[in-house]
């Protein structure tokens, strides 16, 4: 993967997320609730819940909100029963797209996600159509100008990182999902600042985009991410930084 383009795409998304903080809170609350329901309310024994809580804290979510979401998941408080749904589809240019959603009405959400795809030149596909293109990995990204590269490599490899990939301005540390927290904690303990840390789906192959197709794909991804039920959108497109910046502006 290309780390510099990945981080540019994250920044592109973050600008929208910061402008819609309430919606972002709602999505993370759902994430915590589902994680607690599936694996219990103790983050020490529920890795998925632990990661969801970390995400909430990075957004400065009040502890009270986090605790209520956990209790709704464990049944200590009444709440809406959410289920997880994964959608697979194609964007313009043959770009593969995976969508993770949490919903209290699968039929409604499916119809709305299908409509978003079709309105923007894409199509919803059958389960398994594109999931084989992606693999779940831990991803920690660093801006080169802010770190000692040799120190990062030493700390990351010693902690169990699988790979280190270098772009023009960004270095990505790749881990297995099970090793993600250990590697992240080792990096934090070493005082090395990162700009992104998450368990995500990384594509095995990428599609390079430019021009009108790049614009269409970005509009589709934006529309999916803005949907209330959507938690994450993964895709395998690659857009050069300068093209992405011009489209974003």
Residue pairs with C-beta under 8 A, 6 or more apart in sequence:
1 165
1 172
1 202
1 203
1 206
2 167
2 206
2 238
3 141
3 165
3 166
3 167
3 170
3 171
3 172
4 167
4 168
4 169
4 170
4 241
5 167
5 238
5 239
5 240
5 241
5 244
6 139
6 141
6 170
6 172
7 141
7 143
7 170
7 195
7 196
8 239
8 241
8 244
8 245
9 239
9 244
10 141
10 196
12 218
12 244
12 248
13 225
15 248
16 222
16 225
16 226
17 24
20 226
21 59
23 226
23 228
24 59
25 59
25 61
25 65
26 228
27 102
27 228
27 230
27 231
28 52
28 55
28 56
28 59
28 61
29 56
29 65
29 69
30 69
30 82
30 102
30 231
31 52
31 55
31 102
31 231
32 49
32 52
32 53
32 56
32 66
32 69
32 70
32 73
33 69
33 70
33 72
33 73
33 79
33 82
34 73
34 82
34 83
34 84
34 102
35 46
35 48
35 49
35 52
35 73
36 46
36 49
36 69
36 70
36 71
36 72
36 73
36 74
37 73
37 74
37 75
38 48
38 73
39 45
39 46
39 47
39 48
39 49
40 46
40 49
40 74
41 49
41 70
41 71
41 73
41 74
41 76
42 49
43 49
43 50
43 53
44 50
47 178
47 181
49 70
50 181
51 180
51 181
51 199
53 66
55 198
56 65
56 66
56 69
57 66
68 77
71 77
72 78
72 79
72 80
73 79
80 104
81 104
82 102
82 103
82 104
83 102
83 103
83 104
83 106
84 100
84 101
84 102
85 100
85 101
85 102
85 103
85 106
85 109
85 110
86 98
86 99
86 100
86 101
86 127
86 131
87 98
87 99
87 101
87 110
87 113
87 124
88 96
88 97
88 98
88 99
88 124
88 125
88 126
88 127
88 128
88 129
88 130
88 131
89 97
89 99
89 117
89 122
89 123
89 124
89 125
89 129
89 130
90 96
90 97
90 122
90 123
90 125
90 129
90 130
91 97
91 117
91 120
91 121
91 122
91 216
91 217
91 220
91 221
91 235
91 237
92 120
92 121
92 122
92 213
92 216
92 217
92 220
93 207
93 209
93 213
93 216
93 217
93 237
94 207
95 207
95 209
95 217
95 235
95 236
95 237
96 130
96 133
96 134
96 203
96 207
96 235
96 236
97 117
97 122
97 130
97 220
97 221
97 224
97 233
97 234
97 235
98 130
98 131
98 134
98 201
98 233
98 234
98 235
99 113
99 224
99 230
99 232
99 233
99 234
100 230
100 231
100 232
100 233
100 234
101 109
101 113
101 227
101 229
101 230
101 231
102 229
102 231
103 109
103 229
109 229
112 227
112 229
113 124
113 224
113 227
113 230
114 124
116 220
116 223
116 224
116 227
117 123
117 124
117 220
118 124
119 223
120 216
120 219
120 220
120 223
121 216
121 220
122 220
133 203
133 204
133 205
133 236
134 201
134 202
134 203
134 204
134 234
134 236
135 201
135 202
135 204
136 177
136 199
136 200
136 201
136 202
137 162
137 174
137 175
137 176
137 177
137 199
137 200
137 201
137 202
138 174
138 175
138 176
138 177
138 179
138 180
138 183
138 184
138 197
138 198
138 199
138 200
139 172
139 173
139 174
139 175
139 196
139 197
139 198
139 199
139 200
139 202
140 156
140 172
140 173
140 175
140 180
140 183
140 184
140 187
140 194
140 196
140 197
141 170
141 171
141 172
141 173
141 194
141 195
141 196
141 197
142 152
142 170
142 171
142 172
142 173
142 192
142 193
142 194
142 195
143 169
143 170
143 195
144 169
144 170
144 171
145 169
146 193
147 171
147 192
147 193
148 192
149 171
151 190
151 192
152 164
152 171
152 173
152 187
152 192
153 164
155 186
155 187
155 190
155 192
156 164
156 173
156 183
156 186
156 187
157 164
158 186
159 179
159 182
159 183
159 185
159 186
159 187
160 175
160 176
160 179
160 182
160 183
161 173
161 174
161 175
161 179
161 183
162 174
162 175
162 176
162 179
163 173
163 174
164 171
164 172
164 173
164 174
165 171
165 172
165 174
166 172
168 241
170 195
173 183
173 187
174 202
175 183
177 199
180 197
180 199
184 194
184 197
187 194
200 232
200 234
201 232
201 234
203 234
203 235
203 236
205 236
206 236
206 237
206 238
207 236
207 237
207 238
208 237
208 238
208 239
209 217
209 237
209 238
209 239
209 243
210 239
210 240
210 243
214 237
214 239
214 243
214 244
214 247
215 247
217 235
217 237
218 239
218 244
218 247
221 233
221 235
224 230
224 233
225 233
239 247
